[in-house]
């Protein structure tokens, strides 16, 4: 399922919050590795899950 651009993801370990827009920009501009895993993402080795606000 694709997420809207304003979806917020939270790191499972770091609790850092990133929007889908920030993750996309980081992958495009800074070369972050991003993979879709289950219902979340793995960004540079850390799993991020969508957060409902």
N, CA, C, O and CB atoms as a CASP TS submission, in Angstrom:
PFRMAT TS
TARGET T0000
AUTHOR 0000-0000-0000
METHOD Language model
MODEL 1
PARENT N/A
ATOM      1  N   UNK     1       0.831  -1.170   0.000  1.00  0.00           N
ATOM      2  CA  UNK     1       0.000   0.000   0.000  1.00  0.00           C
ATOM      3  C   UNK     1       0.885   1.247   0.000  1.00  0.00           C
ATOM      4  O   UNK     1       1.741   1.388   0.873  1.00  0.00           O
ATOM      5  CB  UNK     1      -0.951  -0.010   1.208  1.00  0.00           C
ATOM      6  N   UNK     2       0.700   2.140  -0.945  1.00  0.00           N
ATOM      7  CA  UNK     2       1.480   3.380  -0.952  1.00  0.00           C
ATOM      8  C   UNK     2       1.004   4.328   0.157  1.00  0.00           C
ATOM      9  O   UNK     2      -0.187   4.412   0.456  1.00  0.00           O
ATOM     10  CB  UNK     2       1.376   4.075  -2.331  1.00  0.00           C
ATOM     11  N   UNK     3       1.946   5.023   0.744  1.00  0.00           N
ATOM     12  CA  UNK     3       1.627   5.978   1.802  1.00  0.00           C
ATOM     13  C   UNK     3       1.573   7.393   1.230  1.00  0.00           C
ATOM     14  O   UNK     3       2.339   7.716   0.322  1.00  0.00           O
ATOM     15  CB  UNK     3       2.666   5.894   2.944  1.00  0.00           C
ATOM     16  N   UNK     4       0.670   8.256   1.753  1.00  0.00           N
ATOM     17  CA  UNK     4       0.664   9.664   1.327  1.00  0.00           C
ATOM     18  C   UNK     4       1.970  10.342   1.759  1.00  0.00           C
ATOM     19  O   UNK     4       2.645   9.868   2.673  1.00  0.00           O
ATOM     20  CB  UNK     4      -0.568  10.420   1.925  1.00  0.00           C
ATOM     21  N   UNK     5       2.323  11.453   1.099  1.00  0.00           N
ATOM     22  CA  UNK     5       3.582  12.143   1.380  1.00  0.00           C
ATOM     23  C   UNK     5       3.659  12.684   2.808  1.00  0.00           C
ATOM     24  O   UNK     5       4.760  12.890   3.318  1.00  0.00           O
ATOM     25  CB  UNK     5       3.770  13.277   0.401  1.00  0.00           C
ATOM     26  N   UNK     6       2.529  12.919   3.462  1.00  0.00           N
ATOM     27  CA  UNK     6       2.578  13.465   4.815  1.00  0.00           C
ATOM     28  C   UNK     6       2.582  12.382   5.902  1.00  0.00           C
ATOM     29  O   UNK     6       2.455  12.704   7.084  1.00  0.00           O
ATOM     30  CB  UNK     6       1.404  14.387   5.029  1.00  0.00           C
ATOM     31  N   UNK     7       2.725  11.119   5.528  1.00  0.00           N
ATOM     32  CA  UNK     7       2.800  10.034   6.501  1.00  0.00           C
ATOM     33  C   UNK     7       4.069  10.192   7.334  1.00  0.00           C
ATOM     34  O   UNK     7       5.135  10.500   6.801  1.00  0.00           O
ATOM     35  CB  UNK     7       2.774   8.649   5.794  1.00  0.00           C
ATOM     36  N   UNK     8       3.949   9.981   8.644  1.00  0.00           N
ATOM     37  CA  UNK     8       5.087  10.071   9.552  1.00  0.00           C
ATOM     38  C   UNK     8       5.482   8.663   9.964  1.00  0.00           C
ATOM     39  O   UNK     8       4.630   7.838  10.295  1.00  0.00           O
ATOM     40  CB  UNK     8       4.753  10.948  10.798  1.00  0.00           C
ATOM     41  N   UNK     9       6.785   8.397   9.942  1.00  0.00           N
ATOM     42  CA  UNK     9       7.339   7.113  10.354  1.00  0.00           C
ATOM     43  C   UNK     9       8.208   7.328  11.583  1.00  0.00           C
ATOM     44  O   UNK     9       8.878   8.353  11.710  1.00  0.00           O
ATOM     45  CB  UNK     9       8.155   6.455   9.204  1.00  0.00           C
ATOM     46  N   UNK    10       8.191   6.349  12.492  1.00  0.00           N
ATOM     47  CA  UNK    10       9.005   6.439  13.700  1.00  0.00           C
ATOM     48  C   UNK    10       9.974   5.269  13.743  1.00  0.00           C
ATOM     49  O   UNK    10       9.599   4.123  13.493  1.00  0.00           O
ATOM     50  CB  UNK    10       8.117   6.460  14.969  1.00  0.00           C
ATOM     51  N   UNK    11      11.230   5.575  14.065  1.00  0.00           N
ATOM     52  CA  UNK    11      12.257   4.548  14.178  1.00  0.00           C
ATOM     53  C   UNK    11      11.987   3.641  15.364  1.00  0.00           C
ATOM     54  O   UNK    11      11.696   4.125  16.458  1.00  0.00           O
ATOM     55  CB  UNK    11      13.638   5.182  14.304  1.00  0.00           C
ATOM     56  N   UNK    12      12.078   2.348  15.167  1.00  0.00           N
ATOM     57  CA  UNK    12      11.791   1.388  16.229  1.00  0.00           C
ATOM     58  C   UNK    12      12.814   1.528  17.349  1.00  0.00           C
ATOM     59  O   UNK    12      12.443   1.475  18.522  1.00  0.00           O
ATOM     60  CB  UNK    12      11.789  -0.052  15.677  1.00  0.00           C
ATOM     61  N   UNK    13      14.081   1.704  17.025  1.00  0.00           N
ATOM     62  CA  UNK    13      15.128   1.803  18.039  1.00  0.00           C
ATOM     63  C   UNK    13      15.366   3.241  18.496  1.00  0.00           C
ATOM     64  O   UNK    13      15.446   3.497  19.697  1.00  0.00           O
ATOM     65  CB  UNK    13      16.417   1.220  17.505  1.00  0.00           C
ATOM     66  N   UNK    14      15.478   4.171  17.570  1.00  0.00           N
ATOM     67  CA  UNK    14      15.850   5.550  17.912  1.00  0.00           C
ATOM     68  C   UNK    14      14.667   6.423  18.305  1.00  0.00           C
ATOM     69  O   UNK    14      14.857   7.464  18.934  1.00  0.00           O
ATOM     70  CB  UNK    14      16.558   6.182  16.753  1.00  0.00           C
ATOM     71  N   UNK    15      13.458   6.024  17.950  1.00  0.00           N
ATOM     72  CA  UNK    15      12.239   6.804  18.165  1.00  0.00           C
ATOM     73  C   UNK    15      12.257   8.109  17.379  1.00  0.00           C
ATOM     74  O   UNK    15      11.432   8.989  17.627  1.00  0.00           O
ATOM     75  CB  UNK    15      12.059   7.097  19.647  1.00  0.00           C
ATOM     76  N   UNK    16      13.175   8.245  16.444  1.00  0.00           N
ATOM     77  CA  UNK    16      13.261   9.426  15.593  1.00  0.00           C
ATOM     78  C   UNK    16      12.091   9.400  14.617  1.00  0.00           C
ATOM     79  O   UNK    16      11.753   8.348  14.074  1.00  0.00           O
ATOM     80  CB  UNK    16      14.628   9.481  14.834  1.00  0.00           C
ATOM     81  N   UNK    17      11.474  10.557  14.395  1.00  0.00           N
ATOM     82  CA  UNK    17      10.342  10.637  13.473  1.00  0.00           C
ATOM     83  C   UNK    17      10.766  11.312  12.175  1.00  0.00           C
ATOM     84  O   UNK    17      11.428  12.350  12.180  1.00  0.00           O
ATOM     85  CB  UNK    17       9.166  11.402  14.117  1.00  0.00           C
ATOM     86  N   UNK    18      10.372  10.703  11.075  1.00  0.00           N
ATOM     87  CA  UNK    18      10.646  11.233   9.745  1.00  0.00           C
ATOM     88  C   UNK    18       9.380  11.142   8.908  1.00  0.00           C
ATOM     89  O   UNK    18       8.627  10.174   9.013  1.00  0.00           O
ATOM     90  CB  UNK    18      11.815  10.468   9.065  1.00  0.00           C
ATOM     91  N   UNK    19       9.149  12.136   8.092  1.00  0.00           N
ATOM     92  CA  UNK    19       8.017  12.074   7.177  1.00  0.00           C
ATOM     93  C   UNK    19       8.445  11.316   5.922  1.00  0.00           C
ATOM     94  O   UNK    19       9.635  11.161   5.648  1.00  0.00           O
ATOM     95  CB  UNK    19       7.501  13.503   6.821  1.00  0.00           C
ATOM     96  N   UNK    20       7.468  10.857   5.180  1.00  0.00           N
ATOM     97  CA  UNK    20       7.781  10.169   3.929  1.00  0.00           C
ATOM     98  C   UNK    20       8.531  11.117   2.998  1.00  0.00           C
ATOM     99  O   UNK    20       9.406  10.684   2.248  1.00  0.00           O
ATOM    100  CB  UNK    20       6.488   9.644   3.248  1.00  0.00           C
ATOM    101  N   UNK    21       8.201  12.386   3.040  1.00  0.00           N
ATOM    102  CA  UNK    21       8.868  13.396   2.220  1.00  0.00           C
ATOM    103  C   UNK    21      10.357  13.497   2.595  1.00  0.00           C
ATOM    104  O   UNK    21      11.212  13.573   1.713  1.00  0.00           O
ATOM    105  CB  UNK    21       8.174  14.772   2.387  1.00  0.00           C
ATOM    106  N   UNK    22      10.667  13.498   3.904  1.00  0.00           N
ATOM    107  CA  UNK    22      12.060  13.564   4.351  1.00  0.00           C
ATOM    108  C   UNK    22      12.833  12.314   3.935  1.00  0.00           C
ATOM    109  O   UNK    22      13.985  12.403   3.512  1.00  0.00           O
ATOM    110  CB  UNK    22      12.123  13.739   5.875  1.00  0.00           C
ATOM    111  N   UNK    23      12.204  11.169   4.055  1.00  0.00           N
ATOM    112  CA  UNK    23      12.855   9.912   3.678  1.00  0.00           C
ATOM    113  C   UNK    23      13.126   9.906   2.180  1.00  0.00           C
ATOM    114  O   UNK    23      14.218   9.534   1.750  1.00  0.00           O
ATOM    115  CB  UNK    23      11.984   8.691   4.077  1.00  0.00           C
ATOM    116  N   UNK    24      12.149  10.311   1.389  1.00  0.00           N
ATOM    117  CA  UNK    24      12.319  10.357  -0.063  1.00  0.00           C
ATOM    118  C   UNK    24      13.419  11.317  -0.467  1.00  0.00           C
ATOM    119  O   UNK    24      14.221  11.005  -1.347  1.00  0.00           O
ATOM    120  CB  UNK    24      11.020  10.755  -0.734  1.00  0.00           C
ATOM    121  N   UNK    25      13.467  12.489   0.169  1.00  0.00           N
ATOM    122  CA  UNK    25      14.506  13.471  -0.149  1.00  0.00           C
ATOM    123  C   UNK    25      15.881  12.925   0.225  1.00  0.00           C
ATOM    124  O   UNK    25      16.841  13.087  -0.528  1.00  0.00           O
ATOM    125  CB  UNK    25      14.240  14.805   0.586  1.00  0.00           C
ATOM    126  N   UNK    26      15.979  12.278   1.385  1.00  0.00           N
ATOM    127  CA  UNK    26      17.250  11.699   1.819  1.00  0.00           C
ATOM    128  C   UNK    26      17.735  10.612   0.873  1.00  0.00           C
ATOM    129  O   UNK    26      18.929  10.508   0.594  1.00  0.00           O
ATOM    130  CB  UNK    26      17.116  11.134   3.219  1.00  0.00           C
ATOM    131  N   UNK    27      16.815   9.815   0.387  1.00  0.00           N
ATOM    132  CA  UNK    27      17.182   8.752  -0.548  1.00  0.00           C
ATOM    133  C   UNK    27      17.645   9.343  -1.879  1.00  0.00           C
ATOM    134  O   UNK    27      18.593   8.853  -2.491  1.00  0.00           O
ATOM    135  CB  UNK    27      15.994   7.795  -0.772  1.00  0.00           C
ATOM    136  N   UNK    28      16.965  10.400  -2.315  1.00  0.00           N
ATOM    137  CA  UNK    28      17.284  11.016  -3.606  1.00  0.00           C
ATOM    138  C   UNK    28      18.559  11.844  -3.529  1.00  0.00           C
ATOM    139  O   UNK    28      19.448  11.702  -4.369  1.00  0.00           O
ATOM    140  CB  UNK    28      16.124  11.891  -4.076  1.00  0.00           C
ATOM    141  N   UNK    29      18.649  12.709  -2.524  1.00  0.00           N
ATOM    142  CA  UNK    29      19.733  13.680  -2.479  1.00  0.00           C
ATOM    143  C   UNK    29      20.966  13.169  -1.730  1.00  0.00           C
ATOM    144  O   UNK    29      22.094  13.463  -2.127  1.00  0.00           O
ATOM    145  CB  UNK    29      19.245  14.947  -1.838  1.00  0.00           C
ATOM    146  N   UNK    30      20.765  12.416  -0.665  1.00  0.00           N
ATOM    147  CA  UNK    30      21.867  12.004   0.194  1.00  0.00           C
ATOM    148  C   UNK    30      22.241  10.537   0.041  1.00  0.00           C
ATOM    149  O   UNK    30      23.198  10.078   0.665  1.00  0.00           O
ATOM    150  CB  UNK    30      21.520  12.278   1.617  1.00  0.00           C
ATOM    151  N   UNK    31      21.504   9.796  -0.775  1.00  0.00           N
ATOM    152  CA  UNK    31      21.835   8.398  -1.022  1.00  0.00           C
ATOM    153  C   UNK    31      21.484   7.437   0.103  1.00  0.00           C
ATOM    154  O   UNK    31      22.100   6.377   0.214  1.00  0.00           O
ATOM    155  CB  UNK    31      23.266   8.290  -1.300  1.00  0.00           C
ATOM    156  N   UNK    32      20.504   7.784   0.947  1.00  0.00           N
ATOM    157  CA  UNK    32      20.068   6.853   1.985  1.00  0.00           C
ATOM    158  C   UNK    32      19.491   5.602   1.347  1.00  0.00           C
ATOM    159  O   UNK    32      18.800   5.675   0.331  1.00  0.00           O
ATOM    160  CB  UNK    32      19.030   7.511   2.915  1.00  0.00           C
ATOM    161  N   UNK    33      19.776   4.460   1.944  1.00  0.00           N
ATOM    162  CA  UNK    33      19.160   3.238   1.427  1.00  0.00           C
ATOM    163  C   UNK    33      17.796   3.074   2.097  1.00  0.00           C
ATOM    164  O   UNK    33      17.676   3.165   3.319  1.00  0.00           O
ATOM    165  CB  UNK    33      20.074   1.982   1.683  1.00  0.00           C
ATOM    166  N   UNK    34      16.776   2.832   1.279  1.00  0.00           N
ATOM    167  CA  UNK    34      15.403   2.691   1.773  1.00  0.00           C
ATOM    168  C   UNK    34      14.802   1.442   1.147  1.00  0.00           C
ATOM    169  O   UNK    34      14.839   1.265  -0.070  1.00  0.00           O
ATOM    170  CB  UNK    34      14.537   3.959   1.443  1.00  0.00           C
ATOM    171  N   UNK    35      14.245   0.574   1.997  1.00  0.00           N
ATOM    172  CA  UNK    35      13.568  -0.631   1.523  1.00  0.00           C
ATOM    173  C   UNK    35      12.206  -0.713   2.192  1.00  0.00           C
ATOM    174  O   UNK    35      12.042  -0.325   3.349  1.00  0.00           O
ATOM    175  CB  UNK    35      14.412  -1.912   1.817  1.00  0.00           C
ATOM    176  N   UNK    36      11.245  -1.217   1.460  1.00  0.00           N
ATOM    177  CA  UNK    36       9.921  -1.466   2.034  1.00  0.00           C
ATOM    178  C   UNK    36       9.947  -2.871   2.647  1.00  0.00           C
ATOM    179  O   UNK    36      10.326  -3.840   1.989  1.00  0.00           O
ATOM    180  CB  UNK    36       8.775  -1.329   0.940  1.00  0.00           C
ATOM    181  N   UNK    37       9.539  -2.963   3.915  1.00  0.00           N
ATOM    182  CA  UNK    37       9.512  -4.241   4.621  1.00  0.00           C
ATOM    183  C   UNK    37       8.193  -4.342   5.371  1.00  0.00           C
ATOM    184  O   UNK    37       7.930  -3.564   6.288  1.00  0.00           O
ATOM    185  CB  UNK    37      10.728  -4.381   5.598  1.00  0.00           C
ATOM    186  N   UNK    38       7.378  -5.290   4.983  1.00  0.00           N
ATOM    187  CA  UNK    38       6.069  -5.448   5.629  1.00  0.00           C
ATOM    188  C   UNK    38       5.259  -4.179   5.516  1.00  0.00           C
ATOM    189  O   UNK    38       5.013  -3.691   4.413  1.00  0.00           O
ATOM    190  CB  UNK    38       6.231  -5.834   7.100  1.00  0.00           C
ATOM    191  N   UNK    39       4.835  -3.629   6.667  1.00  0.00           N
ATOM    192  CA  UNK    39       4.039  -2.397   6.640  1.00  0.00           C
ATOM    193  C   UNK    39       4.884  -1.166   6.948  1.00  0.00           C
ATOM    194  O   UNK    39       4.336  -0.084   7.161  1.00  0.00           O
ATOM    195  CB  UNK    39       2.891  -2.492   7.637  1.00  0.00           C
ATOM    196  N   UNK    40       6.207  -1.308   6.974  1.00  0.00           N
ATOM    197  CA  UNK    40       7.081  -0.184   7.279  1.00  0.00           C
ATOM    198  C   UNK    40       8.215  -0.060   6.283  1.00  0.00           C
ATOM    199  O   UNK    40       8.149  -0.585   5.172  1.00  0.00           O
ATOM    200  CB  UNK    40       7.639  -0.320   8.670  1.00  0.00           C
ATOM    201  N   UNK    41       9.258   0.645   6.701  1.00  0.00           N
ATOM    202  CA  UNK    41      10.426   0.877   5.863  1.00  0.00           C
ATOM    203  C   UNK    41      11.689   0.593   6.658  1.00  0.00           C
ATOM    204  O   UNK    41      11.694   0.694   7.885  1.00  0.00           O
ATOM    205  CB  UNK    41      10.437   2.321   5.322  1.00  0.00           C
ATOM    206  N   UNK    42      12.751   0.243   5.965  1.00  0.00           N
ATOM    207  CA  UNK    42      14.071   0.161   6.572  1.00  0.00           C
ATOM    208  C   UNK    42      14.884   1.270   5.929  1.00  0.00           C
ATOM    209  O   UNK    42      15.132   1.256   4.723  1.00  0.00           O
ATOM    210  CB  UNK    42      14.743  -1.267   6.373  1.00  0.00           C
ATOM    211  N   UNK    43      15.302   2.245   6.755  1.00  0.00           N
ATOM    212  CA  UNK    43      16.055   3.398   6.287  1.00  0.00           C
ATOM    213  C   UNK    43      17.449   3.312   6.880  1.00  0.00           C
ATOM    214  O   UNK    43      17.619   3.416   8.095  1.00  0.00           O
ATOM    215  CB  UNK    43      15.354   4.741   6.676  1.00  0.00           C
ATOM    216  N   UNK    44      18.449   3.123   6.027  1.00  0.00           N
ATOM    217  CA  UNK    44      19.840   2.983   6.469  1.00  0.00           C
ATOM    218  C   UNK    44      19.993   1.985   7.615  1.00  0.00           C
ATOM    219  O   UNK    44      20.717   2.242   8.577  1.00  0.00           O
ATOM    220  CB  UNK    44      20.384   4.331   6.897  1.00  0.00           C
ATOM    221  N   UNK    45      19.320   0.866   7.508  1.00  0.00           N
ATOM    222  CA  UNK    45      19.478  -0.218   8.474  1.00  0.00           C
ATOM    223  C   UNK    45      18.547  -0.174   9.668  1.00  0.00           C
ATOM    224  O   UNK    45      18.517  -1.134  10.438  1.00  0.00           O
ATOM    225  CB  UNK    45      20.851  -0.225   8.961  1.00  0.00           C
ATOM    226  N   UNK    46      17.784   0.895   9.861  1.00  0.00           N
ATOM    227  CA  UNK    46      16.851   0.969  10.974  1.00  0.00           C
ATOM    228  C   UNK    46      15.423   0.853  10.480  1.00  0.00           C
ATOM    229  O   UNK    46      15.053   1.461   9.476  1.00  0.00           O
ATOM    230  CB  UNK    46      17.039   2.269  11.750  1.00  0.00           C
ATOM    231  N   UNK    47      14.633   0.078  11.181  1.00  0.00           N
ATOM    232  CA  UNK    47      13.244  -0.106  10.789  1.00  0.00           C
ATOM    233  C   UNK    47      12.402   1.072  11.269  1.00  0.00           C
ATOM    234  O   UNK    47      12.524   1.515  12.411  1.00  0.00           O
ATOM    235  CB  UNK    47      12.692  -1.428  11.351  1.00  0.00           C
ATOM    236  N   UNK    48      11.556   1.565  10.387  1.00  0.00           N
ATOM    237  CA  UNK    48      10.623   2.659  10.667  1.00  0.00           C
ATOM    238  C   UNK    48       9.215   2.169  10.405  1.00  0.00           C
ATOM    239  O   UNK    48       8.938   1.553   9.375  1.00  0.00           O
ATOM    240  CB  UNK    48      10.943   3.918   9.803  1.00  0.00           C
ATOM    241  N   UNK    49       8.325   2.450  11.350  1.00  0.00           N
ATOM    242  CA  UNK    49       6.920   2.045  11.239  1.00  0.00           C
ATOM    243  C   UNK    49       6.045   3.288  11.100  1.00  0.00           C
ATOM    244  O   UNK    49       6.362   4.324  11.684  1.00  0.00           O
ATOM    245  CB  UNK    49       6.482   1.199  12.474  1.00  0.00           C
ATOM    246  N   UNK    50       4.947   3.208  10.337  1.00  0.00           N
ATOM    247  CA  UNK    50       4.057   4.365  10.240  1.00  0.00           C
ATOM    248  C   UNK    50       3.385   4.659  11.581  1.00  0.00           C
ATOM    249  O   UNK    50       3.032   3.748  12.331  1.00  0.00           O
ATOM    250  CB  UNK    50       2.993   4.131   9.158  1.00  0.00           C
ATOM    251  N   UNK    51       3.221   5.937  11.860  1.00  0.00           N
ATOM    252  CA  UNK    51       2.616   6.373  13.123  1.00  0.00           C
ATOM    253  C   UNK    51       1.315   7.075  12.799  1.00  0.00           C
ATOM    254  O   UNK    51       1.259   7.902  11.888  1.00  0.00           O
ATOM    255  CB  UNK    51       3.575   7.314  13.932  1.00  0.00           C
ATOM    256  N   UNK    52       0.269   6.751  13.539  1.00  0.00           N
ATOM    257  CA  UNK    52      -0.988   7.479  13.346  1.00  0.00           C
ATOM    258  C   UNK    52      -1.017   8.611  14.349  1.00  0.00           C
ATOM    259  O   UNK    52      -0.845   8.394  15.549  1.00  0.00           O
ATOM    260  CB  UNK    52      -2.239   6.541  13.511  1.00  0.00           C
ATOM    261  N   UNK    53      -1.231   9.803  13.864  1.00  0.00           N
ATOM    262  CA  UNK    53      -1.191  10.986  14.725  1.00  0.00           C
ATOM    263  C   UNK    53      -2.568  11.412  15.126  1.00  0.00           C
ATOM    264  O   UNK    53      -2.723  12.393  15.853  1.00  0.00           O
ATOM    265  CB  UNK    53      -0.487  12.127  14.039  1.00  0.00           C
TER
END
